Amino acid sequence: MRRYMSAFILAGLPLAPTAHAQPSPSAPASGVDLGALNRSADACSDFYEFACGGWLAKNLLPADRRNWGRFAEVQEGSFATLRRILESPGGDADQRKAGDYYASCMDEAAIDAAGPRPLTPTLERIGSLQDRADLPALLAHLHAVAMLPSGPGRAPYSALFDFESTTDLGEPTQKIANVDQGGLALPDRDNYLKTDERTSVLREKYQVHVEQVLAALGLPAAEAAGGARAVLTLETALSRAAADPVTRRDPDKMYHPMTPADLRALSPHFDWKSYFAAASAPAFSRVDVNAPAFVQAVDAIVANTPLADIKHYLRWQVAHASALMLPKAIRDLDFDFFARTLRGQQEPTPRVRLCIADTDERLGEALGKAYVQEAFGPQAKADMLKMVAGIKAAMREDIRRADWMTEPTKKAATRKLDAVADGIGYPDAWRSYAAVRIDRSDALGNFQRALAFERQRDLMKIGRPIDRSEWHMTPPTVNAYYSPLENNINFPAGILQLPFYSAARDAAVNYGAIGAVIGHELTHGFDDQGRRFDTDGSLRDWWTADDADAFEDRADCIADQYSKYVVEGDARVNGRLTLGENTADNGGLRLALMAYLAGPGATPRPMLDGFTPEQRVFLGWAQSWCEVSRPETERIKAATNPHASNRYRVIGPLSNMSEFQKAFSCKAGSPMVREKACRVW
């Protein structure tokens, strides 16, 4: 399901407090961060530099980070609150469990003293595999206790393939079983397939890393070396059949409902019946196989790969998934390759940051309930509901005015917009973790039991009606999302902080920041992916042919525009991969401006700190995106992330808006004024 969940930003690791740079104080009059400005820059040449140049000059990238920006600043404050909660006694039973989980994660001395022994039962189970017929049951167990970290735009993934519940795209009131591609530790399929020198060297380093990890698990040197070669060979075979990120954005290409018998015919060498039984999945008659070619590749691997090689692959997958809760030797290896080599991070992330992040990931609503009680007030919720209503009204008007749409499509679009449900701050009902056993002295066991609990909770949804009130982000998350399958927008409490929102500052800046986030999420319902779904979340074409063609022409303009933006060296923004997010950025900011001018800005507003109300809206948007980032991280983002680089999230939308050109008196031909402006919404 998360494949179709459009988040405002897909950041990397959630952050906890450190001693690095703090947010610049907001100016009391306008709400614009005056210290972040570079007034020597020309707003009409490079508005990102004008809005963020002062911030960039003062914020050197800390050695223990891959990037540092305004989202990180917000997370600093939110995670400081979470740390106080986790390190304080008291609270309800679930909050105490979260505290115990965090404490076990923080107890490095106990983790190091235990060495790899806590992983021994799992490794022994892998080592005892002697018959291919026993592989399905083994995989079902590993999928429950050793989920690998998630990457941009995808859910956490498992060895060889993923199995979970998802909303049935053809019948969105129901959950359906789902088999999807998985099992690749490197961030992009092209990391296995490209033959340029940079990628080839990366693969060599990856193989060395896998060899070192297998040796740290106790394998003899020669066996570890052979195992690493086997892992790379197996993952390369998977990557050849994996759908690329752009293809995975197209729901029509990823929806393949079939019966379990059809799945068995597709991959006859893997006993799916045994796997489903071992996974304790409920009986079902339909399964969505997102990538049939990938499942066939898995079948060939199961049939033809020596069992010894498969076991090495499974050992590696388990160790990588569990690295946070394993001894220092393995943790250091994991950092050295996945953080330093891949993403350029120079020093390890402080343990406290990792453990708060993991606790939020595993027991997020237990932690989130306490966070909301401490950090989220009624004024923020009231203000958000008011802004959501105003921005929906702006979008309703935007649809009405669209001269490229016919009336039937406009009416259908308006019905869908009117049906969008709003979630502000936190879910209506809190999840219970009563079934999860947490032991303050068992870090790896806690990790495995929390994963198994969440997996079983997910699988039990198969065949049942969907719960449209369920949230897919925890309340402290500094993010927001739209779900086309549920047709709802949700804004966790974590993002309702400066620089996105403050009840005390000028409304124009709030509309440019959090208002544009609201508009962004609403626009996702009508971007190149969201427009494929109807009011109820069904994958159904509700557009006339001419209107669909007109949409595609406008979307092509956006894709072409962003594809020209250079990120790092020879790396460019992928205009097709980022099309949905870029469409939402462009539409969201425009809707926020419309709503502001129809609401708080409807009466004459004064200049504040030398800026007009319209200028403050644009500065509110731009200053949300100030960020420094490592070249390696930017390259990975360009290849895998559906969001453009932060600089272009500012420059791209503003250069398409005549309102921006007028607000800053930019002349035709200025770099911030596109000769051919692109606009979908």
N, C-alpha and C positions, 0 to 999 in steps of 0.2 A: 504494500500500500504506500509506503513512503516514497516509492519512485515517482508518484504523482503528487506528492505533497510539496508545494512550492514555498520554500522558506525565504525570508527576506535576506538573510545572509547565512551561508554555511561556513562557519568558522572552523578552525581546527580544535585544539584542546581547550576546554573551558578553563578559565583562569581563576586563581586564588590570589590572596594578597601577597605582595612582595614589597621590597623597599624601593622600587623603581619610580619613575616619574608619575606624578599625580595629575589629575585633570586640571586644566587651566581654569581659574575662577571665571564664572560667567559675569559679563558686564551687568550691573544692576539695572540700568535703564532699558536697554534694548533686548537683552538676552543673547545678543551676538557675543561670541567669545572674541573680544577685541585683541587679546594677546595672541590668538591663533592667526591673525591676519598678517599678510605681507603687503603693506600699502605701497611698496615700491613696484610691485607687479601690476601689470595692466589687466584689469578684470576682463577686458574684451579679447585679450590674447591667450590667457591661461587662467581661468577662474579657479581652478584647483589650487594653483600657486597663490593666487590672491587671497582665497579663503583660508588656506591651510599652511601657507609658507612659513609663518611665524611659529606655528605648532611643529612643523617638520624640523625647523632649525633647532628647536629646544628639545626634541625627543629623539635622541640617538637610540638605535635598536639594542635593547639589552641582550647580553650574550646567551641568556637562557630562554630566548623567545625566537619564534620563527617570524612573527610579525607583532607589531604593537600599534594600536590605533584607538579610536574613540570607543569602539565596542569593548576593547580590553579595559579601558578606563572604567566603563560601567560595570564590567564584570569584577573589577577589583573591589568595588564597594559591595556588590551583591555577595561575593564570596567571602568577604570579611564578615558579613552578617552570618553566612552559613557556618563559618568556622566557629564563631561564638556559640551558635546553636549546638554544633556537634561536640564541642568541648565543654559544654555545660551539662550538669546532671539534670534530671527531671524530664518533663514532657510526658506524652502518652507512650504506650508500649511500642508503637511503631517508631516514634522519634528516638526512643532509647535504643532500638535495634539499629537505627541509622548511626547513632553515636558509637555503638559497639563495632559496627562494620568499619567505620572510619578509624577507630582506635586500633583495630587489628591491622588495617592497612598501614598505619603509621608506625607500627612496631617493627621497624627494620631489624632490630637486634634478634627478635624471635624468628623472623623470616629467614635471616641469614644463618642463624644457628641450625635451623631445620634443613637447610640446603635444599636439594631437589626432592627430598624424601616425600613431602606431601603429594608430589605428582606421581609417585611410584605406582599406586594402584592403577592409574590410568595408563601409564607406560607399560605396565605388565599386561594389561588387557590388550593393548596394541601388539605387544610382543608375542602373545599367545595365539594370535591369528594364524591358523594353519590351513584354512579352507575358505575359498572365495564365498561359499554359501553363508559364512558367518560375518561377512563384511557389512551387510545391511544393518544388523543389530548393533555392531560396533559403531557404525556411523551415527545411528540414532542416538546412542549414548554420548558420543563426542559432540554432536550438535546441541545437546542439552547442557553440556558443562564447559565447552571450549569454543565460545563464539568469538570470532576475530573482530578487531575494531572496525567501525564503520568508516566509509569514505564519503566524499562529497556526493550527495544525491542518491545515496543508497543506504539500505538498512545494514546492520551488522551481518556478516556473512560467514559461512561454515565451510568445512572441508568438502571438496569436490562439488557440492551443490547446496542450495538453500531449500529448506522446506518450512513453510509457515502458512498462516491464514492471510487472506487478502479479500478485499471487497470484490465481488463479482461484477466486472464491468458491464456485463449484459443484464444483470439483475441486481442493482445496487442496494437493495434492501437486505441482501444476504451476504454472508461470508462464505468463501470458497477455499478449498485447499489450493496451495500454490507451490510449484516447483520452479526454481529460477537458477540462473548461473551463479557461481560462487567460487571459493577456493583459491583465489589469486591474492598473494600477499603484496605484490607490487601495486602501486596505485592505478596503473593504466595498462590495458592489454598491449599497447604499443611498446611498453617497456620490455616485453618479451620478444617482440617481432621486428622492431626497427633495426637496421644494420649500420647506422651511423656510428662514428667512434664514441660519442658521448654515451649512447645507449649501450653499446657493447661493453664499455668499461664499467658501466653501472651493473650490468648483469654479472660480470666477473666478480665485482665486489659483493653482490648479493649472494653468489654461490659461496664465496669465502665466509660470509656471515652465517649462512645456514650450516656450513661445515663446523664453524666455531660453536654454534648453539648445540648441535648434535654431540659434539665432543664434551661440552659442559654438562650434558645429560648423562655422560658416562660411557659413550660409545668409543671404542678404540679408534685411533687416528685414521687408519686406512678405511675402516667402515664409515666413519663420519665423512670422509672425503667422497667416497662412493655414494653415500646417502645424499650428499648435497648435489652431486651431479644428477641423481635420480629425481630429486625434488624439482630442480630447474627443468629437466626434460618433461616431467609430468605437467607442471604448471604451464609450460610453453604449449603443450598439446591442448590444454584447456583454453588458453588464450586465443588460439587459432579459431576456435569455434565460438568465442564470446562475442556478443553484440557490442558494437562500439557505443560510446556515450550518447551520440546524436540519435542513433537508432533507438536507443532505450527511452528516449523522450517521446517517441511516437506510439501512443497507446494502440493504434490499429496494428502495428507491427509486433506488439508484445502480448497480445491477447490471443491465446490459443486454448480455449476450453476443450476438454476431452474427457473421456471416461477413464477410470483406472486401467481397464483392459487396453484402451488405446495407448496409454503410457507404457504398459508392459510390452506391447508390440513395438513401440518406438525404441525401447531399450531392453531387449529380451535377456541380456546377461546379468541384469541387476534385479534382484528379487524385491520389487517394490512392496509386495504384500507383507513380506517379513519386516521391511523397514517401517512401514506405517504401523504395524502391530507393536514393534519395539519402541516406537516413538509415542505410543499410547494415544494415537490420533483417533478421534471418533470416526465411525463409518461415514463414508461419503461416496457420492455417485458421480461427482464432477471435480476435475482438477484443472487449474489454469497452468499450462506449461509455457512460461514466458519465452523460452529460447529452445525450441525443439532440437536445433542443430547442436546446441551445447549438451543437451541430454544424450544425444547420440554419441558425442565425443566422450562423455563420462562412461557410457556403455562400452565403448571400445577400450578405454583405459582399464575398466574392471575386467574385461575379457582377456586382454593381452599383456598387461603390465605385470612383471614378476611381483609376487606378494611381498617380497623383501623390499622392493622399491616403494610399494604402496605404504608399507609400515613406516619407512623413513619419512615419507611425506606426512603421514598422520602424526608422527612424533614431532616433526617440525611445526605443524599447524597448532598442536596443543601447546607447545612451548611458547610460540609467538603470542597466542591468545592469552596465555597466563602470565606473561612476563612481569607484569606489575607486582604480582604476588609471589615471585620466585626470587632466589638469592641474588646478591649484588652482581655476581659474575655474569648472570644472564641478563639482568636489567641493564648493565653497562653495555653489553653487546647489542641489545635492542636499541638503546639510545644511539650508539655509535653509527649504526646503519640507518635506521628509520628516521632519526631526527637530524643527525649531523650530515651524513652522506647524502640522503635524499633531499632534505629540506634546509640544510645550511645552518641549523641551530648549533651554537658553539659550546654551550655548557648545558648540563642536564637540568631538566625542569625540577624545581624544588619538590620534595616529596609531598609536602602539604598541599600543593596545587593539584598533584596527581590524585591524591586520596579524596580530596573534596570533590573533584570532578567525577571520580568513579563512584563515590557514594551517591551523588546526584543521579548518575546514570542507572544505578542498580536499585535504589530505594528512593527515587525522586519525589514521589508524592508524600512519603513520610517526612522527608526533609522540607518539601515545598509547603506543606501545611503550616509548619512552624515559621517558615520564612514569610509567608503571607501575613500571618498574625503580627509579625514584628515590623515588616517593611512596606506593606501595601495599605494605603488609606482609602477611605470612601471618596475623597475628592478626585483622585486619579481615575477611579472607575466612572464617576459621573462625567468628568470632562471627556473621557474616551468615548462614552456612549453618545455624547452630544456631537463630537467630531465625526464619529462613524455615521450618524444620521445625516450630517451636513455633507459629507463626502459621497454617501450613497445618492443624495439628492443631486449633487453635481454630476455624478455618472449617469443618472437617469436623464438629465438634461443633455449631457454629451451624446448619449445614444439618440435622443430625439433630434438633435441637430445634425447628426452624421449624414452628409449628403451622398455618401457612397453605399448606404444600406437602404434596402426597400422596407416598406412597412411591415410585412410579415416577419422578417428577421428582427426588426426593431422590437416588435411586440414580444417575440420569444426571448430576446435578450433582456428586456425589461422584466419579464416574468422571472427569469433566472436571477436577476439582480435582487428583486424584491424577496426572493426566497432565501437569500444568503443569511445564515445564522451567525450571530456574533458571540464570541467568547472573550471576556476581559478579565485578565488577572490570574484566574485559577478555575478548575472544573467545578461543577455543581456538587459532585459527590467525590469523596476521596477514596482512593484505592486502599484496601487492607493488605497488610503484609503478615497477617497472623500465621500463615502457613509456612513462612520462611524461618528456618532455624539459623540464628546468628550466634556465633561463639567468639567472644572477644579475643581468644587466643588462637584462632584458626583462620588466617587471612585467605588462603587459597580455598579452603572449604566454604567459607562464606561467599566468595566469588562464584564458585561452582553452584552452590545451592540457590543463590539469587538468580543466576542465569537459568537454572532448571525451572525455578518457579515461574519466571516470566515466559519461558518457552511453553510450559504446559498451559499457562493462562491464555497464551496466544492460540495454541492449537485447539483448545476447547471451544473457540469461537467458530470453528469450521461447521457449516451447516446451520448456523444460527443467524438471527437478524442482527444487523449491525447496530452498534450503539453510537448514535450521532453526537452524544454528549461527551464521549471519551476524548481526552486530549492526547496529542502525540508529542508534546513538549512538556517539560516540567515547569512549574511556576517560576523558579529562579532564572530560567533561560533568558539570555539577552538575544531575543529573536522573535519572529512572528511567522505565521504560515497560513496558507489557503489550501484547503483540500477539495479538489473537484469532485471526488467520489462522495463526499458528505456535504458539499456546497456550503462550507462554513469558513469563517476567518477567526483566528485566535491570536490573542496578544498577551503573552505571559507577563506576570508582574515584573519580571526582571528587566524588561526593556523600557518600562515606564519610569525612567530616571534620566537625569541630564547625561548627554546633551540632547536626548530625544524628547524629553518632556519635563516640565516643571510648572506646577500650578502658579508659581510666583512670577513667571516671566511673560514677556510680550507674546500675545497670541500669534503674531505673524511667524515668529521663530518656531513656536510649537507646531504650527501648521506645516512649515517647511520641513520639519524633522519628523515627529511622530505622525502628523497628518499625512505626509507623503508615504509613510510606512503603511498606513491604513489604505490609502489609494493604491499603493503597490499591490497589496494582497487582493483587493477587490478586482484590480485589473487582471490578475492571474486567472480569474474566472473566464476571461475573454481573450487570453493570449493564444498562441498557436497550439498549445496543448489543452488549456482549459476550455477553449471554444468547442472542443470535440465532445464535451459532456453537457447533458441537458440539465434542467432544473433539479431533477431527482438524482443526478449523478450517473445516469446511464451513458454509456458510450454510444451516442446517437447523433447523426447529422441533422441539425435543425436549421441549417443555413440554405438559402436558395443558392443555386449554382453560381449566379452572377455575383452575389454578395460574397460567397466564398472566394471567388477569383479576385474580387476587389481587396479582400482581406489579405490574401497571399501576396498581392502586388505591394501592399503597404508593408507587410512583414519582410518581404525581400529587401526593401529599402533599409530597414533597421539592420538586417543581417549583413548586408553589404557594408553599411557604415561602420559597424563594430569590427568587422573582419580586417579592416585597414589599420586598426590600432595596434601598435607594437608594444609588447609587454616587457620582454627581456631578450636581448640578442636577436635571434631569428624567431623567437616565439611571439605569436600574435594571439589576440583574442579570437576565439572560434565563434564567429557570428551565428552559426546554426546551433551550437551547443548552448549559447547564452541567450538565444532569441527570446525565450519566455521571460527571463529576468530583465532583459533590456527593454522589452515591451512594457513590462510592469513598472520599471523605473520611469520611463517616459510618460506613461499614462498616469502613474501615481502622483508624480510631482504636479502635473497639469491639473489633476482633480483637486489636489490640496490647495493650489492657488485659486481655483474656481470657488471652492468651498469657503476659503478665507474671505475672498472679495464679496461673496454673497452673505457672509455671516459677520464676524467681528470687523472685517474691513469694509463693510458696506457704508459706514459713515466715515467722514474724513479722519484720517489718522495722522498724527504728527511725525515729523522726522525724529528719530532717536539715534543718538550717537552718530549723526551724520548720514543715516540710511533711511530711505523711504520704506513704507510697509512692504512693497513688492520686493525690494532689495533684501529685506530681512527674511522674507520667505525663502529666497534663493540661497541666502547664507545659512539659514537653518538646515537646508538640505546638504549643502556642500560640506559644512563643518562636521556633519555626521560621519564623513568618509575619510577624514585625515588619518593617514596610516603610513608607517614605514614597514618594509617587508624585505625578506631575503630573496636574492635572485632565484635560488633553487626553489623556494616556496612559490614564487610567482610563476615559474615554468610549470610546476605541477598543477597549479590552479588553472593556468591557461589550457592545459591538456584535459583536465578532469572535472573542473568545477563549472556548474551552470551559471555562475555569476562572473561578470567582467571584473577586471582589476579596478580597485577603488577609484583611481584617477579618472577612469573612463565612465564610471557610474556618475561622476560629476559632469565631466565635459560632454559626454554623449547626449543626455537629455537636454541640458541647457542650450547646447548649440542648435537644437531643433526648435527652440521656443522663441517666437517673435516677442513674447512678453518679456523674456530675459533681455533681448536685444534692446527693447525700448527702455526697460528699467535702468540699464547701465549705459544707455546712449551709444551703443556699439554701431559702428559704421559697417555698411555692406562690405564684404571682403575681409572682415576681421576673422581671425582664427576661430573665435567663439560664435561665428555666424555662418551656418552652412548654406551654401548656395542652393542646394536642393535639400530642404528640411524634410525629415522623415516623421511620419505620424501615423500610428494606428488608432490610438485613443487619445 
